[in-house]
Amino acid sequence: MKAETFISDDYRPAEDEPFMNEKQLEYFRRKLLAWKAEIVDDSRDTIEGLQETTRNIPDVADRASEETDRALELRTRDRQRKLVAKIDAALRRIDEGEYGYCEVTGEPISLKRLDARPIATMSLEAQERHERREKVHRDD
């Protein structure tokens, strides 16, 4: 078991320190774990809410409105389930020493990008190229 790296609550990764050093990795690990915990808590609240609101509503319009709300909530939960999978993948990359590097170019992903989107797997440039290619293929 590796030693716990101490980082203060006000620590922010900086460009002038070695890329993906222990402090940076621990910073992103904590950020990802906190994000995951928040999503799981929200999901639990939603499930409880959906179970509580399952009732027979006599008015057809009210029932349709409630079913639309439930469908929207379930779609949101599905997106969040996929997000949790991406968070888990990012945590695995941290454990495997691959976190923070573009899966396309192998170059470091900017710290600003990782701070804003800690599940990022591509540098901004590679992501933009990928999106342009996808747009071209969608338009065919």
C-alpha positions in Angstrom: 0.0 0.0 0.0 1.4 3.3 -1.0 1.9 6.2 1.4 -0.9 8.9 1.5 0.2 12.0 -0.3 -0.8 15.1 1.8 -2.4 17.8 -0.2 -4.1 20.8 1.3 -7.7 21.8 0.4 -6.4 24.9 -1.4 -3.9 23.0 -3.6 -4.2 23.5 -7.3 -2.0 21.7 -9.8 0.5 24.1 -11.4 2.3 24.1 -14.8 5.7 24.7 -13.1 5.7 21.4 -11.2 6.4 17.9 -12.7 3.4 16.7 -14.8 1.3 14.1 -13.0 3.4 14.0 -9.9 2.0 12.4 -6.7 0.3 15.6 -5.5 -1.4 16.1 -8.9 -2.5 12.5 -9.1 -3.9 12.6 -5.6 -5.7 15.9 -6.4 -7.4 14.4 -9.4 -8.2 11.2 -7.6 -9.9 13.1 -4.8 -11.8 15.3 -7.4 -13.0 12.2 -9.2 -14.0 10.4 -6.1 -16.0 13.4 -4.8 -17.7 13.8 -8.1 -18.7 10.1 -8.1 -20.0 10.3 -4.6 -22.1 13.3 -5.5 -23.6 11.4 -8.5 -24.3 8.3 -6.4 -26.0 10.4 -3.7 -28.2 12.1 -6.3 -29.1 8.8 -7.8 -30.1 7.4 -4.4 -32.3 10.5 -3.8 -33.9 10.0 -7.3 -34.7 6.4 -6.8 -36.3 7.1 -3.4 -38.3 9.9 -5.0 -39.4 7.7 -7.9 -40.5 5.0 -5.5 -42.4 7.5 -3.3 -44.2 9.1 -6.3 -45.5 5.8 -7.8 -49.2 6.2 -7.3 -52.4 6.0 -9.3 -53.2 9.4 -10.7 -56.8 9.5 -12.1 -56.4 12.6 -14.3 -54.9 11.6 -17.7 -53.1 14.9 -18.3 -51.5 14.7 -14.8 -50.5 11.1 -15.3 -48.9 11.9 -18.7 -47.1 14.8 -17.2 -45.8 12.7 -14.3 -44.7 9.9 -16.7 -42.8 12.5 -18.8 -41.1 13.8 -15.7 -40.1 10.2 -14.7 -38.8 9.4 -18.2 -36.7 12.5 -18.2 -35.4 11.7 -14.7 -34.5 8.1 -15.8 -32.7 9.5 -18.9 -30.7 11.8 -16.7 -29.8 8.8 -14.4 -28.7 6.8 -17.4 -26.4 9.7 -18.5 -25.1 9.8 -14.9 -24.5 6.0 -14.9 -22.4 6.4 -18.0 -20.5 9.3 -16.3 -19.7 7.1 -13.3 -18.2 4.6 -15.7 -16.0 7.3 -17.2 -15.0 8.4 -13.7 -14.1 4.8 -12.8 -12.1 4.6 -16.1 -10.2 7.8 -15.1 -9.5 6.4 -11.7 -8.1 3.2 -13.3 -5.9 5.4 -15.5 -4.5 7.1 -12.4 -3.8 3.6 -10.9 -2.1 2.5 -14.1 0.0 5.6 -14.5 -1.8 6.7 -17.8 -3.9 9.5 -16.4 -3.4 13.0 -17.9 -2.0 11.8 -21.3 -3.9 12.0 -24.6 -5.1 8.6 -25.8 -4.5 9.7 -29.4 -1.2 11.6 -29.3 0.3 10.5 -26.0 1.0 14.1 -25.1 0.0 15.6 -21.7 -3.5 17.0 -21.5 -3.4 20.5 -20.1 -4.0 20.9 -16.4 -6.7 23.5 -17.1 -8.6 21.0 -19.2 -8.2 18.2 -16.7 -9.3 20.5 -13.9 -12.5 21.4 -15.8 -13.1 17.9 -17.2 -11.2 15.4 -15.1 -12.5 12.5 -17.2 -10.9 13.9 -20.4 -9.0 11.3 -22.4 -7.8 13.6 -25.2 -6.0 16.9 -25.5 -8.2 19.8 -26.6 -6.6 19.7 -30.1 -7.2 15.9 -30.5 -10.8 16.3 -29.1 -11.5 19.1 -31.6 -10.1 17.0 -34.5 -12.2 14.1 -33.4 -15.4 16.2 -33.2 -14.7 17.7 -36.7 -14.3 14.2 -38.1 -17.5 13.1 -36.4 -19.4 16.1 -37.8 -18.2 15.3 -41.3 -19.3 11.7 -41.1 -22.7 12.7 -39.6 -23.3 15.0 -42.5 -22.8 12.3 -45.1 
